[in-house]
């Protein structure tokens, strides 16, 4: 059962502004990455459902993080069907993110009152996702869908929409400023934040610093530009 409600998830996504997106088959590597991100200030983390036995790694990581990073909201991403959604909810996922919009997934999450963020690429899909109960809608792939300009265009007729882009987001001031100026709720960041080289070299202190810097940039952008 999820430890955090869908409202808590949406609010914390907004508060911190950035969600790391990561997968590795080695549980110990995952622990180091999560610990480093948590140390840097992250409070919402998306583990990705990729590779064989990903659910086993997630289960162990969730149990570990509940003790070692008690304020961390750990969820699952890259889920595309209702069956897999049910599996991860049974394991305790606090939110579910998908690269697509699948109405059956919404039904499963809504029955448990668990946050669900589907991937959308048009205004019609965003509207339908919200009709199905999505509080925060993911746009994916963010850059290819239209980037910050797409978000800005959507926010015109849909000012109430809470949008989270993944893909094309970088931990750099110029890039982040464009996204937050466009009106995003938060951003998802994968390899641009957690590089393969960083993992292979075990530079987890460097990752903590990079995360902290990115969060400070987001905080500064919001403070001085009222985005």
Backbone bond lengths (Angstrom), bond angles and torsions (degrees), N, CA, C in turn:
res aa  C-N    CA-C-N  psi(-1)  N-CA   C-N-CA  omega(-1)  CA-C   N-CA-C  phi
1 X - - - 1.471 - - 1.529 110.12 -
2 X 1.315 116.40 138.42 1.461 121.63 -179.47 1.528 111.01 -62.36
3 X 1.337 116.01 137.60 1.466 120.33 178.15 1.526 111.84 -83.53
4 X 1.342 116.29 -20.04 1.461 121.06 -177.06 1.521 110.48 -120.22
5 X 1.319 116.76 137.99 1.460 120.84 179.96 1.523 110.16 -74.83
6 X 1.334 115.39 163.81 1.466 118.95 -179.64 1.526 111.83 -65.14
7 X 1.318 117.12 -28.44 1.471 120.26 176.55 1.512 109.97 -70.06
8 X 1.325 116.71 -42.86 1.462 120.33 177.50 1.517 110.93 -60.94
9 X 1.314 116.78 -39.75 1.464 121.52 179.24 1.526 110.70 -62.80
10 X 1.315 116.80 -49.33 1.466 121.08 -178.64 1.524 111.54 -61.72
11 X 1.317 116.78 -40.79 1.464 121.07 -179.45 1.524 111.65 -68.71
12 X 1.312 116.88 -40.38 1.464 119.95 179.95 1.530 110.90 -70.86
13 X 1.329 117.36 -34.01 1.462 120.32 174.36 1.526 109.84 -59.64
14 X 1.304 115.84 -44.07 1.459 121.84 179.64 1.525 110.84 -66.04
15 X 1.319 115.97 -44.36 1.462 121.59 -176.00 1.528 112.42 -62.43
16 X 1.329 116.79 -48.43 1.463 119.47 -177.86 1.522 112.53 -83.78
17 X 1.324 116.66 -35.24 1.463 120.65 173.72 1.515 116.44 86.57
18 X 1.333 117.52 -10.98 1.464 119.47 -177.42 1.522 111.23 -142.99
19 X 1.337 116.35 135.60 1.456 122.60 178.66 1.518 109.28 -122.60
20 X 1.326 118.44 113.43 1.457 120.48 174.78 1.530 110.02 -66.19
21 X 1.331 116.44 143.31 1.467 122.59 -179.81 1.522 106.65 -122.61
22 X 1.342 117.15 120.06 1.464 118.73 -170.68 1.521 113.01 -154.14
23 X 1.338 115.08 147.13 1.466 121.81 170.66 1.518 109.95 -143.80
24 X 1.314 114.89 141.77 1.460 121.67 169.97 1.514 106.73 -152.79
25 X 1.321 116.71 142.92 1.465 120.39 -177.19 1.525 112.96 -73.89
26 X 1.343 116.19 -18.29 1.461 121.16 -179.64 1.525 110.10 -90.83
27 X 1.314 116.69 116.49 1.462 121.59 -178.34 1.520 112.24 -58.36
28 X 1.325 117.40 -40.42 1.467 120.41 -177.59 1.524 111.46 -65.17
29 X 1.318 116.69 -36.63 1.470 120.20 176.07 1.530 109.27 -64.84
30 X 1.332 116.31 -42.78 1.465 120.94 178.86 1.526 111.08 -59.84
31 X 1.316 116.37 -41.91 1.460 120.41 178.67 1.521 111.00 -60.96
32 X 1.327 116.47 -44.08 1.466 120.28 -179.98 1.526 111.57 -63.20
33 X 1.324 116.18 -40.78 1.467 120.61 -179.74 1.524 110.60 -67.14
34 X 1.314 116.49 -46.56 1.463 120.30 179.64 1.525 110.34 -62.95
35 X 1.324 117.01 -43.45 1.466 120.90 179.63 1.533 110.76 -61.30
36 X 1.322 115.71 -42.76 1.461 120.61 -179.35 1.531 111.31 -64.55
37 X 1.326 116.03 -43.16 1.464 120.54 179.48 1.523 110.86 -66.75
38 X 1.303 115.95 -40.05 1.478 121.42 178.78 1.526 109.95 -63.48
39 X 1.314 115.54 -43.09 1.461 121.31 178.00 1.521 110.82 -61.64
40 X 1.324 115.73 -33.89 1.464 120.24 -179.81 1.510 114.30 -79.16
41 X 1.340 117.09 -9.10 1.459 120.86 176.52 1.514 116.31 118.61
42 X 1.326 117.71 -2.90 1.466 121.36 178.95 1.527 110.25 -67.84
43 X 1.336 116.16 138.57 1.458 120.42 177.34 1.529 112.38 -128.19
44 X 1.337 117.04 -2.34 1.461 122.24 173.46 1.526 106.90 -132.82
45 X 1.341 116.53 127.03 1.459 121.14 -174.70 1.522 109.77 -135.06
46 X 1.332 116.34 131.87 1.466 121.46 179.97 1.530 110.75 -105.93
47 X 1.314 115.93 112.22 1.461 121.76 173.38 1.526 106.77 -85.66
48 X 1.322 116.90 139.52 1.460 120.26 -172.85 1.532 111.68 -100.08
49 X 1.323 115.46 133.17 1.459 122.17 179.73 1.529 110.19 -80.56
50 X 1.318 115.10 80.22 1.459 120.63 179.92 1.525 109.72 -136.19
51 X 1.296 116.17 143.22 1.453 119.70 177.35 1.522 112.43 86.97
52 X 1.321 115.43 160.34 1.459 121.25 179.41 1.528 111.09 -64.85
53 X 1.306 115.56 140.10 1.468 123.43 176.24 1.529 113.84 62.32
54 X 1.326 116.34 25.98 1.464 120.35 178.55 1.528 110.86 -59.02
55 X 1.336 116.11 -34.71 1.464 119.06 -178.85 1.526 111.87 -66.94
56 X 1.320 117.05 -29.35 1.464 119.90 178.14 1.526 110.75 -71.41
57 X 1.308 116.26 -40.08 1.462 120.64 177.18 1.528 109.29 -64.58
58 X 1.339 115.99 -43.14 1.465 120.50 -179.86 1.524 111.12 -61.30
59 X 1.315 116.83 -44.70 1.464 120.77 -179.07 1.524 111.22 -58.14
60 X 1.320 116.25 -47.51 1.456 120.67 -179.96 1.528 111.42 -66.69
61 X 1.331 116.24 -39.33 1.461 120.67 -179.67 1.523 111.16 -66.28
62 X 1.319 116.81 -38.81 1.463 121.06 179.77 1.527 111.06 -65.41
63 X 1.315 116.50 -43.95 1.469 120.66 178.81 1.523 111.05 -63.58
64 X 1.329 115.43 -41.02 1.465 120.51 178.80 1.523 111.38 -65.95
65 X 1.331 116.56 -46.60 1.469 120.69 -175.94 1.524 112.33 -66.39
66 X 1.330 116.92 -30.79 1.473 120.01 179.10 1.526 110.89 -61.04
67 X 1.331 116.24 -28.79 1.471 121.04 179.53 1.523 112.21 -93.50
68 X 1.323 116.50 -43.88 1.456 121.50 -174.37 1.533 114.11 -85.71
69 X 1.331 116.37 -28.55 1.474 121.45 -179.83 1.528 107.47 -133.51
70 X 1.328 117.44 67.60 1.472 122.05 -170.14 1.518 116.84 -57.59
71 X 1.329 117.80 -25.68 1.464 120.52 -179.34 1.526 112.99 -92.13
72 X 1.314 116.40 0.07 1.464 119.66 -177.13 1.527 111.52 -80.11
73 X 1.323 116.07 132.23 1.464 122.28 175.41 1.518 107.05 -98.40
74 X 1.325 115.98 106.52 1.458 121.64 -176.75 1.521 110.32 -102.13
75 X 1.330 115.29 125.81 1.462 120.61 -179.97 1.509 111.22 -127.77
76 X 1.317 116.04 -178.71 1.453 121.68 -177.33 1.532 111.54 -119.80
77 X 1.323 116.29 141.73 1.462 120.98 179.39 1.514 112.48 -123.00
78 X 1.325 116.70 174.32 1.471 124.08 -179.62 1.521 112.96 59.61
79 X 1.322 116.55 35.10 1.460 122.05 174.76 1.526 107.54 -96.50
80 X 1.339 117.23 134.66 1.461 118.86 -173.75 1.525 115.11 -125.79
81 X 1.343 117.23 2.45 1.461 118.36 -179.33 1.521 111.05 -146.61
82 X 1.328 115.16 164.24 1.456 121.22 -175.93 1.523 112.88 -66.88
83 X 1.336 117.00 -37.27 1.453 120.22 -178.91 1.508 112.96 -62.63
84 X 1.320 116.21 -45.44 1.458 120.77 178.68 1.521 110.41 -67.50
85 X 1.317 116.44 -35.19 1.462 121.04 176.04 1.525 110.20 -58.92
86 X 1.323 116.77 -47.79 1.463 121.72 179.76 1.525 111.03 -60.11
87 X 1.327 116.76 -40.65 1.457 121.41 179.37 1.524 110.93 -58.43
88 X 1.326 115.98 -49.21 1.460 119.44 -177.84 1.531 112.98 -71.33
89 X 1.319 117.93 -31.26 1.464 119.51 175.34 1.516 110.03 -65.96
90 X 1.329 116.11 -37.29 1.460 120.57 177.77 1.532 110.84 -63.85
91 X 1.329 116.29 -30.52 1.461 120.85 179.84 1.524 112.45 -81.88
92 X 1.354 116.40 -11.50 1.459 119.90 176.41 1.509 116.70 107.43
93 X 1.337 117.89 15.71 1.470 120.59 179.32 1.522 110.99 -56.18
94 X 1.323 115.96 134.98 1.464 120.90 -178.32 1.526 113.02 -87.58
95 X 1.317 116.31 -15.97 1.464 121.21 173.99 1.516 108.31 -161.70
96 X 1.319 115.35 159.99 1.464 121.59 -178.67 1.529 108.65 -128.14
97 X 1.321 116.45 128.56 1.465 122.20 178.79 1.525 108.22 -118.15
98 X 1.322 115.90 140.35 1.456 120.73 -179.19 1.529 110.61 -131.34
99 X 1.324 118.49 148.89 1.462 120.42 175.16 1.527 112.07 -79.18
100 X 1.351 115.97 -8.36 1.464 121.17 -178.52 1.525 110.70 -129.24
101 X 1.321 115.73 172.65 1.460 121.72 175.55 1.535 107.80 -104.33
102 X 1.322 116.34 112.44 1.460 122.39 179.99 1.523 108.13 -126.59
103 X 1.314 117.15 111.38 1.463 121.98 -175.26 1.524 112.73 -62.01
104 X 1.318 117.37 -31.43 1.465 120.15 179.62 1.523 111.61 -66.51
105 X 1.314 117.08 -32.46 1.463 121.12 175.61 1.522 110.35 -65.20
106 X 1.329 115.71 -39.36 1.466 120.28 179.49 1.525 110.62 -60.19
107 X 1.323 116.56 -42.50 1.466 120.59 -179.05 1.523 111.33 -61.77
108 X 1.332 116.04 -42.60 1.461 120.55 -179.79 1.531 110.78 -63.57
109 X 1.332 116.37 -45.91 1.465 120.70 -179.15 1.530 111.93 -68.07
110 X 1.315 116.67 -41.48 1.460 120.15 -178.09 1.524 112.72 -64.67
111 X 1.320 116.54 -33.77 1.472 119.54 178.02 1.520 111.46 -63.10
112 X 1.326 116.20 -29.90 1.470 121.01 -179.40 1.538 111.87 -100.78
113 X 1.339 116.31 -0.41 1.462 121.94 -176.89 1.530 111.51 57.66
114 X 1.330 115.06 43.26 1.457 121.57 178.24 1.524 108.91 -105.69
115 X 1.333 116.43 138.32 1.460 121.47 -178.72 1.527 111.54 -61.77
116 X 1.322 115.96 137.75 1.460 123.94 -177.92 1.518 109.00 -134.00
117 X 1.340 116.84 124.24 1.464 121.47 -179.99 1.526 109.38 -123.12
118 X 1.342 117.35 101.13 1.463 121.13 -179.55 1.525 111.81 -83.68
119 X 1.334 115.02 154.92 1.447 120.30 176.61 1.523 110.78 -82.75
120 X 1.316 116.78 129.28 1.470 122.00 -177.90 1.527 110.36 -129.39
121 X 1.320 115.14 152.43 1.454 119.46 -179.87 1.517 113.79 -133.08
122 X 1.342 116.48 9.53 1.460 120.43 178.80 1.523 109.41 -152.27
123 X 1.325 115.37 164.17 1.462 120.77 179.17 1.528 110.42 -64.15
124 X 1.310 116.84 -35.95 1.462 121.11 178.88 1.526 110.50 -63.64
125 X 1.321 117.22 -44.50 1.466 120.66 178.43 1.526 111.51 -64.66
126 X 1.315 117.13 -40.89 1.465 120.74 178.22 1.520 110.18 -61.32
127 X 1.324 116.88 -44.41 1.459 121.38 179.64 1.524 111.18 -63.06
128 X 1.324 116.53 -41.18 1.461 120.82 -179.88 1.535 110.67 -67.74
129 X 1.319 116.28 -40.03 1.467 120.91 178.29 1.526 110.62 -60.58
130 X 1.318 115.75 -42.03 1.468 119.94 178.96 1.525 111.04 -68.07
131 X 1.325 116.20 -35.69 1.460 120.93 175.44 1.532 110.51 -61.68
132 X 1.337 115.65 -33.34 1.466 121.34 179.90 1.529 112.61 -83.30
133 X 1.328 116.82 -2.04 1.457 120.24 174.72 1.509 117.21 106.06
134 X 1.327 118.48 8.43 1.461 120.87 179.55 1.525 110.24 -73.30
135 X 1.321 116.96 122.76 1.463 121.47 177.95 1.525 110.70 -81.75
136 X 1.331 115.76 -43.65 1.466 121.72 177.40 1.529 107.83 -118.06
137 X 1.314 116.03 122.94 1.467 121.78 -177.66 1.526 109.77 -102.34
138 X 1.321 115.72 134.23 1.458 120.94 178.19 1.526 109.82 -90.94
139 X 1.327 117.25 137.57 1.462 119.00 169.89 1.525 106.24 -108.41
140 X 1.328 114.99 128.08 1.459 120.14 -174.11 1.523 110.53 -150.94
141 X 1.326 116.73 138.83 1.467 126.97 -10.98 1.533 110.16 -73.66
142 X 1.304 116.01 127.06 1.463 122.03 -170.20 1.515 115.80 -51.64
143 X 1.310 116.74 -47.73 1.463 120.58 -177.62 1.522 111.43 -69.65
144 X 1.338 116.45 -43.20 1.464 120.51 -177.46 1.523 112.62 -71.35
145 X 1.311 117.00 -30.00 1.469 121.12 178.16 1.524 111.23 -67.17
146 X 1.320 115.81 -29.26 1.458 118.53 -179.94 1.514 114.67 150.49
147 X 1.318 116.23 -2.06 1.460 120.57 176.41 1.520 114.01 64.12
148 X 1.331 116.54 -159.19 1.465 121.24 -179.54 1.528 113.27 -56.62
149 X 1.333 116.06 -32.49 1.466 119.59 179.84 1.525 111.29 -63.34
150 X 1.323 116.50 -35.76 1.462 121.39 177.35 1.523 110.09 -64.64
151 X 1.333 116.43 -45.74 1.473 120.98 179.44 1.521 110.27 -60.11
152 X 1.328 116.22 -46.22 1.456 121.30 -179.83 1.522 111.41 -60.33
153 X 1.323 116.51 -39.99 1.464 121.19 179.84 1.517 111.04 -67.48
154 X 1.335 116.65 -39.37 1.468 121.19 179.30 1.526 110.93 -66.28
155 X 1.324 116.28 -39.81 1.466 120.49 -176.27 1.527 112.34 -68.14
156 X 1.339 117.12 -14.75 1.465 119.81 176.51 1.515 111.26 -62.51
157 X 1.344 117.79 -65.42 1.461 120.19 179.62 1.535 113.25 -80.02
158 X 1.335 117.38 -17.96 1.473 121.98 -177.47 1.534 110.58 -124.06
159 X 1.328 118.92 63.74 1.470 120.68 -177.22 1.523 113.45 -64.07
160 X 1.340 116.71 -18.75 1.466 120.61 -179.06 1.522 113.22 -82.84
161 X 1.316 118.29 -10.90 1.462 121.20 -175.32 1.530 111.76 -70.52
162 X 1.331 115.84 135.69 1.462 122.72 176.16 1.523 107.10 -104.87
163 X 1.326 115.71 112.53 1.463 121.14 -171.17 1.527 112.59 -114.48
164 X 1.329 115.03 135.19 1.464 122.59 177.89 1.531 109.47 -122.41
165 X 1.323 118.61 104.97 1.461 119.86 177.34 1.521 111.85 -82.73
166 X 1.323 116.23 142.24 1.462 122.30 172.08 1.521 106.77 -134.20
167 X 1.320 115.26 128.62 1.464 120.12 -175.34 1.519 108.74 106.17
168 X 1.322 116.56 112.01 1.461 119.85 -178.89 1.517 113.46 91.90
169 X 1.335 117.00 6.62 1.466 120.90 177.85 1.526 108.37 -100.61
170 X 1.331 115.86 131.15 1.466 120.95 -178.39 1.531 109.87 -124.33
171 X 1.339 117.23 150.16 1.469 120.51 179.66 1.520 112.31 -79.39
172 X 1.323 115.48 51.89 1.457 122.15 -178.06 1.523 109.25 -127.16
173 X 1.306 116.77 144.65 1.461 121.39 -174.39 1.527 112.90 -57.81
174 X 1.313 117.55 -46.52 1.464 120.78 -177.64 1.526 111.44 -60.87
175 X 1.345 115.59 -44.63 1.455 120.37 179.81 1.518 112.15 -67.28
176 X 1.318 116.33 -47.93 1.460 120.78 -178.43 1.532 111.75 -64.20
177 X 1.312 116.23 -36.39 1.459 120.13 179.41 1.526 111.57 -61.32
178 X 1.334 116.36 -39.18 1.465 120.39 179.12 1.525 111.16 -63.35
179 X 1.341 115.83 -44.47 1.465 119.80 -178.41 1.523 111.96 -66.44
180 X 1.334 116.38 -46.23 1.466 118.81 -176.96 1.526 111.89 -74.12
181 X 1.318 117.27 -30.80 1.465 119.53 174.25 1.523 109.97 -64.44
182 X 1.343 116.55 -32.46 1.465 121.10 179.56 1.521 111.65 -71.06
183 X 1.347 116.55 -21.16 1.461 119.82 175.52 1.513 116.55 110.22
184 X 1.352 118.00 24.60 1.460 119.22 -179.72 1.526 111.57 -68.14
185 X 1.317 115.52 152.49 1.466 123.09 176.49 1.530 109.20 -76.66
186 X 1.328 114.90 -40.70 1.457 123.76 178.77 1.526 106.74 -168.12
187 X 1.319 117.00 176.14 1.462 120.36 178.21 1.526 110.08 -129.73
188 X 1.339 115.75 149.35 1.453 121.48 174.09 1.514 108.26 -104.48
189 X 1.333 116.51 140.18 1.454 119.84 -176.58 1.526 111.11 -139.06
190 X 1.331 116.74 127.03 1.453 121.35 -179.31 1.508 112.85 -107.01
191 X 1.330 116.70 -107.51 1.459 121.55 -173.83 1.525 113.98 -65.80
192 X 1.321 116.97 -22.02 1.463 119.11 176.81 1.527 110.97 -66.19
193 X 1.330 115.13 -26.87 1.466 120.61 179.44 1.526 111.25 -97.81
194 X 1.325 116.11 -45.35 1.469 122.01 -177.11 1.522 107.88 -113.16
195 X 1.306 116.45 91.73 1.469 120.59 -174.59 1.529 112.14 -80.06
196 X 1.322 114.91 155.63 1.462 121.60 178.38 1.526 110.25 -61.99
197 X 1.309 116.53 -39.64 1.461 121.20 -179.83 1.529 111.00 -63.60
198 X 1.305 115.38 -39.75 1.463 120.95 179.69 1.532 110.77 -62.69
199 X 1.335 115.49 -40.54 1.468 120.67 -179.53 1.521 110.33 -69.97
200 X 1.328 116.71 -47.26 1.465 120.60 -177.78 1.520 112.34 -64.47
201 X 1.328 116.68 -29.68 1.462 121.31 -179.70 1.522 112.73 -90.19
202 X 1.334 115.86 -7.74 1.461 119.69 -179.81 1.518 113.93 67.86
203 X 1.332 115.81 31.18 1.468 119.68 -177.81 1.537 110.80 -86.83
204 X 1.318 115.76 65.03 1.462 120.08 -174.19 1.538 112.70 -77.08
205 X 1.330 117.04 -27.91 1.462 119.70 174.59 1.527 109.72 -67.19
206 X 1.327 114.99 -36.34 1.468 120.40 177.41 1.528 110.14 -65.55
207 X 1.323 115.51 -37.61 1.462 119.96 177.59 1.522 110.43 -64.12
208 X 1.318 117.49 -42.99 1.469 121.22 178.35 1.526 110.75 -58.32
209 X 1.323 115.53 -43.32 1.467 120.64 -179.91 1.521 111.30 -65.79
210 X 1.328 115.65 -40.14 1.466 120.81 -179.94 1.524 110.67 -65.39
211 X 1.334 116.11 -41.38 1.463 121.47 178.38 1.533 110.08 -64.51
212 X 1.313 115.82 -46.63 1.469 120.79 -179.74 1.525 111.18 -59.64
213 X 1.315 116.02 -42.61 1.464 120.86 179.42 1.523 111.16 -63.86
214 X 1.318 116.73 -43.51 1.465 120.59 -179.53 1.529 110.74 -63.43
215 X 1.318 116.88 -42.21 1.470 120.87 179.47 1.527 111.15 -66.31
216 X 1.319 116.75 -35.50 1.468 120.87 177.65 1.525 110.86 -68.04
217 X 1.324 116.22 -37.09 1.469 120.82 176.91 1.522 109.66 -62.60
218 X 1.325 116.46 -46.40 1.474 121.37 179.51 1.518 110.67 -60.93
219 X 1.316 116.15 -44.67 1.468 120.89 179.67 1.520 111.16 -61.54
220 X 1.326 115.99 -41.85 1.470 121.31 179.75 1.521 111.28 -66.57
221 X 1.322 116.83 -42.25 1.462 120.91 179.20 1.522 110.20 -59.90
222 X 1.314 116.04 -45.95 1.467 120.79 -179.24 1.523 111.70 -66.11
223 X 1.317 116.50 -39.57 1.456 120.57 -176.55 1.522 112.97 -68.30
224 X 1.324 115.44 -46.38 1.455 119.33 -174.10 1.514 115.75 -91.53
225 X 1.329 116.20 -11.91 1.457 118.75 -179.67 1.518 113.38 -120.63
226 X 1.329 115.88 -1.12 1.475 122.11 176.64 1.513 112.01 55.60
227 X 1.308 117.73 41.39 1.460 122.52 178.26 1.515 108.68 -92.83
